[in-house]
Amino acid sequence: RSEQPACYVVPKGRILTPAAREYLQSRQIKFVIEGREEKRKTACHVAAAPEQTGASEMRVVATEVPPMEKIDMKMGAQGAKFVDHETGAFYTEKPEHMTHLAGNRLVAKDHPRILFRGKLDSLQADVVLAQAELAGEGGSEKLIADLDDILASLREMMRCDVMDEPFTRDSIIGLTHAELREQSHNPQKFFGVKAMVLPDYTMGAAFARLNRIRTAVRETEVAAAGAFRDGARYTREDLIRELNRMSSALHIMMCRFLAGQYEKT
């Protein structure tokens, strides 16, 4: 219980009972046959065992998915333009139900990574709309500037995901990650604002916009967790962590608003 592996190796010549297989699947632990676990990528599925093993038992069968380097070498020979990121299948034309993950790699449009990018795109649109409305109303330039910093982080996240690069920004709205945590956990100390103040329409349209963006950040964080989960691990903890910090930044902005720090002087 204290340590959960990302993949369970089934010893050669052994089989999984249905109960064991169900347990592994419930914990989202992949399983492979001994000797196959060092392969770069293995797709596992369960097939019926031979009759002598008993009808109630199952055998694990592993099917290798070719590494992308080998796929690239074969594409030119077959005149293909695109490759299925999940299966390695080739396409001369992009299917309508698929879209680009990176380069010529295609995935289905409902792939978790694409859903995450859609949430990220919608979140950026929410920020830009809030900025436009605030500017049109003659709102606080400091608030618009803080939203601009939020937008810059979101755009950098999108770039890092597409380019498969680490996210390296270490501050939001002028605060380090440690400062974000400290201030968001003690709004009374830093802003004179009680913790867990529930939004209300009487607090104004600008405050409501900030709250809307905060909830959208949370939705995007959930989408990121789904997109980058690999069994018991998360492959892009940097992006998930940054979205968590961004929701703290929005909370701080809401506290700043209530404390009058965005009032025009």
Residue pairs with C-beta under 8 A, 6 or more apart in sequence:
4 27
4 29
4 232
5 29
5 232
6 29
6 30
6 230
6 231
6 232
6 233
7 29
7 30
7 31
7 32
7 37
7 231
8 24
8 29
8 30
8 31
8 32
9 31
9 32
9 33
9 34
9 37
10 16
10 31
10 32
10 33
10 34
10 60
11 34
12 33
12 34
12 35
15 49
15 53
15 57
15 58
15 59
15 60
16 24
16 31
16 46
16 57
16 58
16 59
16 60
17 56
17 57
17 58
18 56
18 57
18 58
21 31
21 46
21 58
24 30
24 31
27 232
28 229
28 231
28 232
29 231
29 232
30 42
30 44
30 231
31 44
31 60
32 42
32 44
32 60
32 62
33 60
33 61
33 62
36 42
36 62
36 64
39 64
40 67
41 64
41 65
41 67
42 62
42 63
42 64
42 65
43 62
43 63
43 64
43 65
44 60
44 61
44 62
44 63
45 61
45 63
46 58
46 59
46 60
46 61
47 58
47 59
47 61
48 58
48 59
49 57
49 58
49 59
50 59
53 59
65 87
65 88
66 88
68 83
68 88
68 105
71 83
71 88
71 90
72 83
74 80
74 90
75 81
75 83
75 90
75 104
78 90
79 92
80 90
80 91
80 92
81 91
81 92
81 93
81 94
81 104
82 90
82 91
82 92
82 93
82 94
82 98
82 104
82 105
82 106
83 89
83 90
83 91
83 104
83 105
83 106
84 90
84 91
84 98
84 106
84 107
85 101
85 105
85 106
85 107
86 107
91 98
91 106
94 106
95 106
97 108
97 109
98 106
98 107
98 108
98 109
99 106
99 107
99 108
99 109
99 114
100 106
101 107
101 111
101 113
101 114
102 162
102 163
102 164
107 113
107 114
108 114
112 223
112 226
112 227
113 161
113 227
113 228
115 223
115 226
115 227
116 161
116 220
116 223
116 224
116 226
116 227
116 228
117 158
117 161
117 162
118 223
119 216
119 219
119 220
119 223
119 224
120 154
120 157
120 158
120 161
120 220
120 223
121 158
122 216
123 154
123 213
123 216
123 217
123 219
123 220
124 151
124 154
124 155
124 158
126 212
126 213
126 216
127 147
127 150
127 151
127 154
127 213
128 151
130 147
130 209
130 210
130 212
130 213
131 144
131 147
131 148
131 151
133 139
133 205
133 209
134 140
134 143
134 144
134 147
134 206
134 209
135 144
137 205
138 264
139 206
140 206
140 262
140 263
140 264
141 264
142 261
142 262
143 206
143 253
143 257
143 262
146 173
146 174
146 253
146 256
147 213
149 172
149 173
149 174
150 172
150 173
150 213
150 246
150 249
150 250
152 169
153 169
153 172
153 242
153 246
154 246
156 167
156 169
157 167
157 239
157 242
157 243
159 165
160 166
160 167
160 238
160 239
161 236
161 239
166 238
167 238
167 239
167 242
169 242
170 176
170 177
171 177
172 180
172 245
172 246
172 249
173 249
173 252
173 253
175 183
175 249
175 252
177 245
180 245
180 248
180 249
180 252
181 245
181 248
182 190
183 190
183 191
183 252
183 255
184 248
184 249
184 251
184 252
186 195
187 193
187 194
187 195
187 251
187 252
187 255
188 194
188 195
190 255
191 255
191 256
191 258
191 259
191 261
192 259
193 255
193 258
193 259
197 254
197 258
199 207
199 208
199 211
199 254
201 208
203 257
203 258
206 257
206 262
207 254
207 257
207 258
210 250
210 253
210 254
210 257
211 250
211 254
213 250
214 247
214 250
214 251
214 254
217 243
217 246
217 247
217 250
218 247
220 243
221 240
221 243
221 244
221 247
224 236
224 239
224 240
224 243
225 234
225 240
227 236
228 234
228 235
228 236
228 237
228 239
228 240
229 235
234 240
256 262
